[in-house]
């Protein structure tokens, strides 16, 4: 209640100032009709303040009530349910169901899974250093051990089927679950049971996890003697330097005349990295993206802060349906500023921004806190998670409801 009173007091002060200004501006002294209009205006403003305070009070009560109900339910189920209940597992399912009802990007990371957040931001993780893939007929295989990493040093090869990790049978697991089990603290030991094609029986391989750094520029080179090509698979805190090094090598040592940046199947990552890479090709001080959400104080506008490397080289960005989030910020900014051309297919359409919030017991919440808008003013969010269908499914915003925006040179583009 204390918060509501302070808020109402500030609003009343604002109303009083507006009324004073209203009188002075119109020089109202004797008009009964105008005094009546002002009186009605005051009543309306006080009504808005009262309703706002009441809604805030009701919302806090609903939160408290439902937390009490959830707490009581857990206790009753744990105490009286006929079988033994894994409380942590049940609660995790409840949390995941709740967050899944919001959007696919709002996730809870308990303490044991915070390595996944670190990997998203840095491209670093503790693991064996190998690409894996899920087979169509089930099972997960090694597809490419990284040179000099534990998987390669221990003799693992492409095609090896992972049967078990330590004592856990993973023969029916998805690649995502297997990947989670392969990751761990650097220098920790792990034992894989693998089935190699052509061998009669499985064998065990002992490994020690190592800090793995995944390069985001997976390849760069020259095409047709003068066309530079850079493939970027994600945006981490090291992506900018990797792209810069690749571009400077192509420009200074290979005399390229144009550049292709390949963002196909690039699922995104750190927003700041996308801004910094765009900064390599557009002037300092240029707005690249802005974020807007419920909390106005946290809204931000991201501008280029450094001098560019090259403002003239012809630029093409390749995209497809797997290009999302920060990949769409980069490609969208290049398009909106008429700095280059986009070639390929319509991108994924993720215009939502996530931030992390610390939770008790070293957990973290990755939560959608806003939408982003590229230089033309458009938001490229495709799915409307705020309005679900009766069956809970989500529909894409139809083309007929998209709006037209304009690039720096006046070309029409759509949200």
Phi, psi and omega in degrees: 000326180301320180297319181296322181294316179298315181298317181295321180298317178295318180295322180295319177299318179297319179298316181300318179295320180295322180295316179301315179297322181299315180294313183297318184296323184260356180052053181274124179229320189233351186287113178296321181297317181290322177298323177294321179295319178295320179300317179295322178298317179298316181300318181297317181294319177296326178295319178298315179299315181297315180296319180297315179296320180293319179297319179296319179297315181296320181295318178295322178295317180298320178298310181298317181298313184289329175294320177297318180296315181297317179299317179294320179299314180300315181297316181294317180295315181296325184277322191244349181297144190299326180251166177294135183250129172277096188301315182299318181294318180297315181295319178301318178298319178296317179297314182296320178296318180298313183289325178296335179287347179271294175194168184286354189256349177271114188224150174260131178241105174293171186307320185287349181248009183292344175301328180296323178293319178299319180297320179300322185275327189244341186076011180248145176200162175268123183192197183261347177078067179199147170278142176234162180212144178274129180282154179297325180266016177100154181091158182239132182242156170286130178252330180200105173287140179281135180300131178082000181261165185308319182300312181291319182294332180272357176096005177295145183230161175300133181102345177296128179269126180276112182268321182209150174239114190057242181258007184264122176286119183245017185297338180249007185281156172282165178297328179295316180293320178296317179301319180297321180286329179289332180280151179181187182291133177306142181078002174277152184269151180211143179239125178253138169257119185235152175246113182268135178307130180095341177275149183281330183218159180295160176226157180257141179232125179264132181226162171240121182299150180226155175294121184251130174248120179264117177292136181273331170273100186277340179196144167212152183185193184239137176242141177052038174072338186219000181258115177282147182222128177231125175258121181244122185263347180188173182240105175241186180288354179251355185299318182301313181294324179294316179294318180300314181296318180296315182295316181296324177294316180296320184284316186276328186251347182234359173053049180289151180252346179206167185221137173247126172252118185264110179249018179296133181062022174272111185279000176105209184145224184288126179299319183300326180295321178298317179298316182293325179289319175301323181302336179294339189236359179229160186296159175295142178088003182278132176289130181251318182200149174231151180242141179225138181208197183293320183265106187298327183294340182264000177291142185222152171241125182260123179240158175291136186244356182238164173289140182287164176272318185207118180261354190249330188300130177301135189231135175231137177244127178267130179224162172210192183294347177265001178275117188221161170056244183298331176295327179281332174295312180298307183293321179294321179293318178300321179288312184296328180271003181054037178271341180193184182247148173260137178228137177137227182240167178301135183285178189296316180094052177247102180252028182253144182247132179248147172230162179256144178233134180285142181237166177302155178059038172065021174275169178220148174244120171266111190235140176288119185243358179182178174245153179249151184231126182273175194308326180288347181101001183269149171253132186261016179298125185268314184270138181260089183286344181280346179229092182271155176287171183301328181272006179091352180286165183240138180252151175282151175293121183294152181303328182294340181258002177284158182251156178265133174236177184227139178286178181302327180263010174090010177285136179286136175223157184248154174289000000 
